[in-house]
């Protein structure tokens, strides 16, 4: 139970921060602190600190202006410290991560009276590998440790040499911590790949440069931190590695997922698999051509020698099998009539995720072959890793092992990725359970035809329920938009959140009566594309000269068409996302408003979330159509098919709730602080003519309504 001492610590810290920074206490913020403290403080544990209760997660929708960050930090940090747990703050965007790290945590440390340490967590690939940097300086690059896929294409460039030299000097003098994001200049991806490693290539404590390693230095900082700032991708990557590989073990952590509505979609992308046939054939060909060098360097070790002898036959069997699956993939994903091979990428999805028997048989053969290749490369990799340990005698010297391990480990990773894809293609989905989406993509890479096989679960709910919610000590999920149509069911379904967890939508501090929601007589049904386009042009042309407006489009084509059709006098005021980088567009818009001029932003979906234009910078949001997602992605289409096959209504179960969330987000661009006011105009008549329209309106904040029926 949450004892009186902890309650007092939380209350005193909140009072100090509010008084010192002269903040206005907010009812929703106090409710959020209380709910988090109640949930996390009442988690039951055994004598070893392992959680024994199942009501350890709270899900809190808190709109803009609630002060979410202060609330969850003030409530969760004292409890995490008292329980001996680490507090992981995970965000979906870099902007929020930087705000938490550079503003919120320093402010809390200065004013709350709570002593704590904090650090930023990043993946291994964001840090320079000192061993690779050393090789680059010695001129031994390119060498066998370089990715086979790049080795045949790259030569030692003067640009790379200069960058490597500058980095080595800065790192050696302590002027740079080895973090790519903190290097003062942009770094070409191809150059950076030559200076970093993944978890399979890294030799860890066995590396001769371990003491100077940038990644492990950052890990040591994490070990001393009470609060670790991460992002959703890093948390999911850590879970995919079993948990505790990058971040502390989930059982020793309390997680706060800010911008939590992004977590399910991020999880889906982490558990998807892809396999490009010709891409694989290329690295197999290079591996085969490198076998002589591998033998000369490593065959002195008997087990490695035996494994290397088996590789030619494995490659020999794989190459024709891959040729066969390339042909079948090309045949199954045949381009529509009139679309030439040289033209746009073509995607072909298998209905309900079910692949033909012939392809499944090929997948089963490839599964066995890649399993054999994976085992062989893993065994070689293990021996090379052991050879780096001075206490183990393998028959290989350290230098040879250190030279070849990164390459073998990289190939092992590629073989595992291939095995994972073909495993999904070889499986039969279980009846009455959601299937995997499976599809084929035809494209051209460097002028050559490519066939890519892809697979993805249609829901990450089971994985998140088992590996995240089931393992963590406690968790808070929060965002301004977690409910759909006023309920949490859609998020529960997508994120695997159990009914027994605590859910609450907190009251907003804003007076939404300061804004008007209008559905004007000009609103039309987007089903008539030309009429809808004309209606948008007419409406935008009538916007006041000094209006600060954001017009949100659902398609780039319509944005361009409306922009083109506007009178010349209007075009001077329009800033189109299609023509300018996002940051520059926002800066120009703010500058125009500061000059007392009108400015109209034409934006796509990304402008409906995360854009902050308070006060006079935005007084009118125009939503051209209801934000229904186009059901053309393979994962969404497969899920919809499955729901329909189970007797459900995919449109009402998926499309309408998801549109509700997006509509709330779009409307949320207008009111960013208590004094904001203005107008939201919806130019889609379906909101008053279709049966789902009223449900979408009811889920919006209580704006004043002006609806022309």
DODOLO-10489 format. One record per residue (C-alpha): x, y, z. Coordinates in steps of 0.25 Angstrom, whole numbers, padded with zeros to 4 digits, always signed. Layout:
BEGIN
XYZ;...
% end
This chain:
BEGIN
+0000+0000+0000;+0004+0014-0002;+0009+0019+0012;+0007+0032+0018;+0022+0036+0016;+0021+0034+0001;+0008+0041+0000;+0014+0053+0007;+0027+0053-0002;+0018+0053-0014;+0009+0064-0009;+0021+0073-0004;+0029+0071-0017;+0017+0076-0025;+0014+0088-0016;+0029+0092-0017;+0029+0091-0032;+0016+0099-0033;+0020+0110-0023;+0034+0111-0028;+0030+0112-0043;+0018+0120-0040;+0009+0109-0047;-0006+0109-0047;-0010+0096-0040;-0020+0088-0049;-0031+0079-0045;-0028+0069-0056;-0013+0069-0053;-0016+0066-0038;-0025+0055-0042;-0014+0049-0051;-0004+0049-0039;-0014+0043-0030;-0018+0032-0040;-0003+0028-0043;+0000+0028-0029;-0011+0019-0025;-0008+0009-0036;+0007+0009-0034;+0006+0010-0019;-0003-0002-0018;+0005-0012-0026;+0007-0024-0017;+0021-0031-0017;+0027-0043-0011;+0039-0043-0001;+0049-0042-0013;+0041-0030-0019;+0035-0038-0031;+0021-0033-0034;+0009-0042-0030;-0003-0033-0033;-0009-0031-0047;-0015-0017-0045;-0001-0011-0048;-0005-0003-0061;-0013+0010-0062;-0017+0017-0075;-0020+0032-0074;-0025+0040-0085;-0021+0055-0082;-0023+0066-0092;-0014+0077-0096;-0012+0086-0084;-0013+0076-0073;+0002+0076-0070;+0004+0061-0072;+0019+0061-0071;+0020+0068-0058;+0008+0059-0053;+0014+0045-0056;+0028+0049-0052;+0024+0055-0038;+0015+0042-0036;+0024+0031-0041;+0038+0035-0037;+0037+0035-0022;+0029+0021-0023;+0040+0015-0033;+0051+0020-0023;+0044+0014-0011;+0042+0001-0018;+0056+0000-0024;+0051+0001-0038;+0055+0009-0050;+0046+0019-0056;+0046+0018-0071;+0040+0030-0079;+0037+0026-0093;+0032+0035-0104;+0028+0034-0118;+0034+0046-0124;+0048+0053-0123;+0042+0066-0119;+0035+0061-0107;+0048+0053-0103;+0056+0065-0104;+0046+0073-0096;+0046+0063-0085;+0061+0061-0085;+0065+0076-0086;+0053+0083-0079;+0044+0075-0070;+0055+0066-0063;+0065+0078-0060;+0053+0086-0055;+0048+0075-0046;+0062+0072-0041;+0064+0087-0037;+0050+0090-0031;+0044+0077-0026;+0053+0074-0014;+0054+0059-0019;+0069+0055-0022;+0070+0047-0034;+0079+0044-0046;+0074+0043-0060;+0080+0038-0074;+0076+0036-0088;+0076+0022-0094;+0079+0020-0109;+0081+0007-0117;+0095+0002-0120;+0094+0007-0134;+0094+0021-0130;+0108+0020-0124;+0122+0019-0131;+0129+0006-0130;+0143+0010-0125;+0149-0003-0132;+0143+0001-0145;+0148+0015-0144;+0162+0009-0141;+0162+0000-0153;+0158+0012-0162;+0169+0021-0156;+0179+0009-0159;+0175+0008-0173;+0170-0006-0171;+0157-0002-0176;+0150-0008-0185;+0153-0021-0178;+0145-0034-0175;+0138-0027-0164;+0131-0018-0173;+0117-0022-0178;+0118-0031-0190;+0107-0023-0196;+0115-0010-0196;+0129-0016-0198;+0127-0019-0213;+0121-0005-0215;+0130+0004-0207;+0145+0009-0207;+0152+0017-0197;+0147+0031-0200;+0154+0043-0195;+0141+0048-0189;+0141+0036-0180;+0155+0037-0176;+0154+0051-0172;+0141+0048-0164;+0147+0036-0157;+0160+0045-0154;+0151+0056-0148;+0143+0047-0140;+0155+0039-0134;+0161+0052-0130;+0149+0058-0124;+0146+0045-0116;+0160+0043-0111;+0160+0058-0106;+0147+0056-0099;+0140+0066-0108;+0130+0056-0113;+0123+0045-0106;+0122+0036-0119;+0107+0038-0121;+0103+0040-0135;+0092+0050-0131;+0102+0059-0124;+0112+0060-0136;+0112+0074-0141;+0110+0071-0156;+0101+0061-0163;+0107+0047-0166;+0104+0039-0178;+0097+0026-0175;+0107+0018-0183;+0119+0024-0175;+0112+0022-0162;+0109+0008-0164;+0124+0006-0166;+0127+0012-0152;+0116+0004-0144;+0112-0010-0141;+0099-0017-0136;+0097-0026-0124;+0102-0039-0132;+0115-0032-0137;+0118-0026-0124;+0128-0034-0115;+0125-0027-0102;+0135-0029-0091;+0144-0038-0100;+0147-0026-0109;+0160-0019-0107;+0154-0006-0107;+0143-0009-0097;+0148+0001-0087;+0147+0012-0097;+0134+0008-0103;+0124+0019-0105;+0112+0010-0104;+0116+0003-0091;+0120+0016-0085;+0105+0021-0088;+0100+0007-0082;+0108+0010-0069;+0101+0024-0068;+0088+0016-0069;+0092+0007-0058;+0093+0019-0048;+0081+0026-0053;+0067+0026-0046;+0060+0031-0058;+0063+0026-0072;+0058+0034-0084;+0055+0025-0096;+0046+0024-0108;+0035+0013-0112;+0045+0007-0123;+0056+0005-0113;+0047-0001-0102;+0041-0011-0113;+0055-0014-0118;+0059-0018-0104;+0047-0027-0102;+0050-0033-0116;+0064-0037-0110;+0057-0043-0098;+0057-0031-0089;+0069-0025-0081;+0078-0025-0093;+0078-0010-0095;+0069-0005-0083;+0068-0011-0069;+0060-0024-0068;+0045-0020-0070;+0042-0027-0056;+0051-0016-0050;+0044-0005-0057;+0032+0005-0056;+0029+0009-0070;+0022+0022-0074;+0018+0022-0089;+0015+0037-0093;+0008+0038-0106;+0004+0024-0103;-0006+0023-0115;+0006+0021-0124;+0011+0008-0117;+0002-0002-0124;+0006+0002-0138;+0021+0003-0134;+0020-0011-0128;+0014-0016-0141;+0026-0011-0149;+0035-0017-0140;+0029-0031-0141;+0028-0031-0157;+0038-0039-0166;+0043-0036-0180;+0051-0044-0190;+0057-0038-0203;+0061-0050-0212;+0072-0044-0220;+0077-0036-0208;+0079-0050-0202;+0085-0056-0214;+0095-0044-0215;+0100-0047-0200;+0101-0062-0202;+0109-0060-0215;+0119-0051-0207;+0119-0061-0196;+0123-0072-0206;+0134-0064-0212;+0140-0061-0198;+0140-0075-0194;+0155-0077-0198;+0159-0065-0189;+0151-0071-0178;+0157-0084-0179;+0171-0078-0179;+0168-0070-0167;+0160-0080-0159;+0161-0094-0163;+0172-0097-0153;+0161-0099-0143;+0155-0113-0146;+0140-0110-0143;+0141-0097-0151;+0148-0104-0162;+0137-0115-0162;+0126-0104-0162;+0132-0096-0174;+0133-0109-0182;+0118-0110-0181;+0115-0096-0186;+0117-0098-0201;+0107-0109-0201;+0097-0100-0193;+0099-0089-0203;+0098-0098-0215;+0085-0103-0210;+0079-0089-0206;+0082-0082-0219;+0073-0090-0229;+0062-0091-0218;+0063-0075-0217;+0062-0075-0232;+0049-0083-0232;+0043-0075-0221;+0046-0062-0229;+0039-0068-0241;+0027-0072-0233;+0026-0059-0226;+0027-0051-0239;+0016-0060-0245;+0007-0059-0232;+0009-0044-0232;+0007-0041-0246;+0006-0026-0250;-0008-0021-0255;-0010-0020-0270;-0003-0008-0275;+0007-0007-0264;+0021-0010-0269;+0032-0016-0261;+0040-0003-0261;+0028+0005-0255;+0024+0007-0241;+0025-0003-0229;+0014-0013-0229;+0008-0020-0217;+0000-0032-0216;-0006-0037-0203;-0011-0051-0200;-0026-0051-0197;-0028-0054-0182;-0013-0056-0181;-0014-0070-0188;-0003-0073-0197;-0004-0084-0208;+0000-0098-0205;+0011-0098-0215;+0017-0085-0209;+0016-0091-0195;+0023-0104-0199;+0035-0095-0205;+0034-0087-0191;+0036-0100-0183;+0048-0104-0192;+0054-0090-0190;+0051-0091-0175;+0059-0103-0174;+0071-0098-0182;+0072-0085-0175;+0071-0092-0161;+0083-0100-0165;+0091-0088-0170;+0087-0080-0157;+0092-0092-0148;+0105-0093-0156;+0108-0078-0155;+0104-0077-0141;+0113-0088-0137;+0125-0081-0144;+0121-0068-0138;+0121-0075-0124;+0135-0081-0126;+0140-0067-0131;+0134-0060-0119;+0140-0071-0109;+0154-0068-0116;+0154-0054-0111;+0153-0059-0096;+0168-0061-0091;+0163-0072-0082;+0158-0081-0093;+0167-0088-0103;+0160-0091-0116;+0172-0092-0125;+0169-0078-0132;+0177-0066-0128;+0170-0053-0123;+0173-0045-0135;+0167-0054-0146;+0155-0056-0137;+0153-0041-0135;+0155-0039-0150;+0144-0049-0155;+0134-0049-0144;+0126-0036-0148;+0125-0042-0162;+0120-0055-0158;+0111-0049-0148;+0105-0040-0158;+0102-0052-0168;+0096-0060-0156;+0086-0048-0154;+0083-0048-0168;+0080-0063-0168;+0072-0062-0156;+0063-0051-0162;+0061-0060-0174;+0057-0072-0166;+0047-0063-0158;+0040-0059-0171;+0039-0073-0177;+0034-0078-0164;+0022-0069-0165;+0020-0073-0179;+0021-0088-0176;+0011-0087-0165;-0004-0090-0165;-0012-0079-0157;-0020-0085-0146;-0035-0085-0148;-0043-0074-0141;-0030-0066-0138;-0025-0054-0145;-0016-0058-0157;-0003-0052-0161;-0003-0042-0173;+0005-0047-0184;+0009-0040-0197;+0018-0039-0209;+0024-0026-0214;+0030-0025-0228;+0040-0014-0230;+0053-0010-0237;+0066-0008-0229;+0078-0002-0236;+0071-0005-0249;+0069-0020-0246;+0055-0026-0243;+0053-0030-0229;+0043-0039-0222;+0041-0036-0207;+0032-0045-0198;+0026-0039-0185;+0019-0043-0173;+0013-0036-0161;+0004-0040-0150;-0009-0032-0151;-0009-0029-0136;+0002-0027-0126;-0008-0029-0114;-0003-0043-0110;+0012-0039-0111;+0010-0027-0103;+0001-0034-0093;+0011-0045-0091;+0025-0038-0092;+0022-0024-0087;+0010-0023-0078;+0012-0037-0073;+0026-0035-0069;+0028-0020-0064;+0026-0016-0050;+0017-0005-0053;+0013+0004-0065;+0005+0017-0068;+0000+0019-0082;-0004+0033-0085;-0007+0042-0097;-0017+0053-0101;-0024+0043-0110;-0026+0029-0104;-0041+0027-0105;-0049+0025-0118;-0063+0029-0118;-0061+0032-0104;-0057+0018-0100;-0044+0011-0097;-0048-0002-0104;-0040+0001-0117;-0027+0003-0110;-0029-0009-0101;-0031-0018-0114;-0019-0012-0121;-0009-0011-0109;-0013-0024-0101;-0018-0016-0089;-0026-0024-0079;-0040-0020-0074;-0035-0021-0060;-0025-0009-0062;-0029+0005-0058;-0035+0014-0068;-0039+0029-0067;-0041+0040-0076;-0037+0053-0068;-0044+0066-0069;-0038+0077-0078;-0034+0090-0073;-0039+0097-0085;-0052+0104-0088;-0056+0098-0101;-0068+0108-0102;-0057+0118-0107;-0057+0110-0120;-0068+0108-0130;-0070+0095-0138;-0076+0098-0151;-0082+0089-0162;-0085+0100-0173;-0095+0099-0184;-0083+0098-0194;-0080+0084-0188;-0081+0073-0198;-0080+0058-0199;-0065+0054-0203;-0071+0043-0211;-0073+0054-0222;-0059+0057-0223;-0060+0069-0233;-0072+0075-0225;-0064+0074-0212;-0051+0080-0218;-0059+0092-0223;-0066+0093-0209;-0052+0094-0203;-0047+0104-0213;-0059+0113-0210;-0058+0112-0195;-0043+0115-0195;-0044+0126-0204;-0054+0133-0195;-0045+0132-0183;-0042+0146-0177;-0029+0154-0181;-0022+0153-0168;-0027+0139-0164;-0017+0129-0158;-0022+0116-0163;-0019+0101-0164;-0026+0094-0175;-0024+0079-0174;-0025+0069-0186;-0026+0054-0186;-0019+0053-0200;-0007+0060-0206;-0014+0060-0220;-0025+0068-0214;-0016+0077-0207;-0009+0080-0220;-0022+0081-0228;-0028+0092-0218;-0015+0099-0217;-0015+0100-0233;-0029+0104-0234;-0028+0116-0224;-0028+0130-0229;-0015+0137-0230;-0018+0146-0219;-0020+0135-0210;-0007+0127-0213;+0002+0137-0207;-0004+0134-0194;-0003+0119-0195;+0008+0111-0190;+0007+0096-0195;+0013+0084-0188;+0016+0079-0202;+0025+0090-0205;+0033+0093-0192;+0040+0085-0181;+0031+0085-0169;+0040+0093-0160;+0042+0104-0170;+0027+0105-0173;+0024+0107-0158;+0034+0118-0157;+0029+0125-0169;+0015+0124-0164;+0018+0130-0150;+0026+0141-0157;+0014+0145-0165;+0005+0145-0153;+0015+0153-0146;+0015+0163-0157;+0000+0164-0156;-0002+0157-0169;-0011+0145-0172;-0005+0131-0174;-0012+0118-0178;-0005+0105-0176;-0009+0094-0185;-0005+0081-0178;-0006+0066-0179;-0009+0056-0168;+0005+0059-0160;+0000+0073-0158;-0013+0068-0150;-0004+0063-0139;+0008+0070-0132;+0007+0084-0138;+0007+0094-0127;+0002+0108-0131;-0005+0115-0119;-0012+0128-0119;-0012+0137-0131;-0003+0127-0139;-0016+0118-0141;-0030+0123-0141;-0037+0114-0151;-0035+0099-0154;-0042+0094-0167;-0043+0079-0168;-0047+0076-0182;-0052+0062-0180;-0054+0052-0169;-0040+0045-0166;-0044+0031-0170;-0031+0023-0174;-0030+0017-0188;-0031+0002-0186;-0020-0001-0195;-0009-0006-0186;-0007-0021-0185;-0008-0022-0170;-0021-0013-0169;-0028-0020-0180;-0024-0034-0175;-0030-0030-0161;-0043-0025-0167;-0045-0038-0175;-0043-0046-0163;-0053-0038-0155;-0063-0039-0166;-0061-0054-0167;-0064-0055-0152;-0077-0048-0154;-0072-0034-0150;-0073-0020-0156;-0059-0016-0159;-0064-0002-0163;-0071+0001-0150;-0060-0007-0141;-0048-0001-0148;-0050+0010-0157;-0060+0019-0149;-0052+0018-0136;-0039+0021-0143;-0045+0033-0150;-0051+0038-0137;-0037+0038-0131;-0031+0045-0143;-0043+0055-0143;-0041+0059-0128;-0026+0060-0131;-0029+0070-0143;-0038+0078-0135;-0028+0079-0124;-0019+0087-0132;-0028+0099-0129;-0028+0100-0114;-0014+0099-0108;-0016+0108-0096;-0027+0114-0087;-0028+0127-0095;-0029+0121-0109;-0041+0122-0117;-0046+0121-0131;-0053+0112-0141;-0053+0098-0146;-0059+0096-0160;-0063+0082-0165;-0065+0081-0180;-0070+0067-0180;-0085+0066-0180;-0085+0051-0176;-0084+0055-0162;-0098+0059-0162;-0104+0049-0173;-0098+0036-0168;-0102+0028-0156;-0088+0028-0150;-0087+0044-0151;-0094+0047-0138;-0084+0037-0131;-0072+0045-0137;-0078+0058-0132;-0081+0053-0119;-0067+0049-0116;-0062+0063-0119;-0059+0073-0108;-0071+0081-0104;-0069+0092-0115;-0081+0101-0118;-0088+0096-0130;-0092+0102-0143;-0097+0091-0152;-0105+0094-0165;-0113+0082-0168;
% end
